[in-house]
């Protein structure tokens, strides 16, 4: 074999060797004089193109210290990174191909057929649930979104359901045997309606919007949605949960067969869910609203701002609980008006609602707003702090972090 032939063979062999992908740098810029900590969204397609590899190739993301950080690829083609950026500063991340370390899950959710088709989800701050077809078939009227309180970053919802449901039969048997005190003690020790050191469910929903539910309006009154018909979980951690929901046809303002659609998501570290809602089947424009229930035990701690409504909910037993649940609906994309819709007389403990109203909503128009909660025994100690949290979130929405791929 002569020298020329050897050179050709080596060149051909080199062409067959895999080419190491170039690293991609993502720079996140904070142009505001305040600290930011939130998920940033990066176009995953552009990242893969920059790396020179096929979409779906496993990635490793590292911070400026060289540490691996958690990331998520979403159903809609985004790369999510949890970014901390100092005031008027920059944070850089390096993306390479490779096998990442096992990531901690901060956000998750699922449907619970064993609990009348609840869909429940949580992040490291709080948890929520909405009700499904099995509950609607039972005749129970619970329309809105429920809040489950947490004071731990750990994921607790699945375990709460397991402990609660596994003891129902035992409690019923004790009651059947006339052992009321023993049954009560088992309930106190196991029910998720009591705080066992990491939170509880003490938010009253019933025939209301609960926390953040959308609704059409008819003659100035809310047309309450019932339980979802179909669902599809689109993202399930480690940093974002997303679910798409379809509701049974309904009527409003003389219009028939109106179908409601929702896509809602919750991110790591956030007090607020993102809700995108749209209605199909509208023959003409209609008013729609979203907001939070006001309970008769406290009708005064309500704030209707230009682009939000907020409320300090007194819980299902104010005198015994002695804490508050902070709820809100936020409208950074604009809203016609915010106001309270109070009943002439409270019904089922419901005094009314604080809502944002979108006048003359059009068929199939997608409207996005946010809703969320906090707990006075966790990260927001009083209503004034809750209003500060709301304002900070709205400011962040108005001045998003700037993301550049290099």
Steps between C-alpha positions, in 0.01 A plus 500: 500500500655827391501823694226659286264206550559506877421871511173448313393216731576706812305795361199280424517347848507845654185590307322202656591596856225685693556873513495642850219748529592858580383635835218751511500788746174647627523847650214628716494877557309681772450865404315589820645612837350204688603140558330245274448128554280327245486253216625633169373363171747427221415385149613137515518473121756781485706333771511170311585686181785679677628170634479344155304196623155356449205615707448274799870440557574481873636825644706616796455854631760661729512832680795742508661295779495188286227333705224309327157659539154357445328572171186390320395458138133590464223376272506830308869497413656694785808440711431614857781605733458624856697826499610729780616839370624786716367856448612642163716190456552198279503125557654258251435131444688254283311230312677189369394156387528216749320310772385731781506412865169396654291813550286575802132541419354824635165495317263213423135405464263218406138391487369303799216269393483367856394851612214575254740586214675791673788651308749623759835669443763671713833676501742585778266768638141380485253257344169511315229272374198514273210262480413235244210314342460251785427783742251657258318166470472491880301824493739687729530861389867597509586718203818688569870433557600385848810608695706261711739668741865398537793620708754260354670489158448122492232342283221390735173474307517134402582397855214712636253319276645161593479559876157662485335240279661197664336587833143564385399135535653474848321815619166377364547163671572667835189715463296191416626342823397808695859603570457867419797625706738251338369586156547868570857442617589307182351782294698764690823303447452431128272748326654759268252750639728532805860626500747225592799729469516549124166656404136413444181553299277759670390711203127499425400475134146365463279667235749782435799594286732402783847629415535633147236315298369664178130535424271653240245759612129540438319822593781590740503161674762228485412182311685244709694232311470144630764227495732432208401246234840408353859577596852450371814556706750672270794564738572327828815638659762533609446878465153547346163325508258562215155354442243560225131470590174489306161558660153380409286728280312766692266793437535871574321814388265299279783319322512120486779240485783724617813292564765625740871417462779568747875457509646564843856468624698544821875562525755426767527779755189687391193595700305541176357264240468606139154451351410526131128463433291509184142422404368351178146514371423864578264659250576851626732672753439442870644613834735264680659521844755339728556548869480372855219417739426728797374319810249642746741473796708783351368731230734792565854379429458535123702710257394575143792660319532617142621160382441261791258390769627368835341362814603375845285190537409416862509115448218256575536556877644846577473483877678164523753547219605857581682545170418626151519371144602767250349466153500715187431521128738715294440653156831628356358481145229751585146477634194718449425541870548341840223498758321303769179316416325463835188292564202661668522225760784250553432150371696192612742736673565688176459878520610575143805519275780739413546482124659651195250535215596480133223680314390375158709187484503355144468139388822292515705796630769375738528703817786451746504603865654369823361377831663382817527478875721519808471413869560721802682208671740465211655755264257795519426612854223755447278662237734796446779257411261325262434826319876555470538149356226575246656830395844341462356229278315752282815710467694192393238423237528853364884486486597142416854374525684520167629167368773474233647185343868526406 
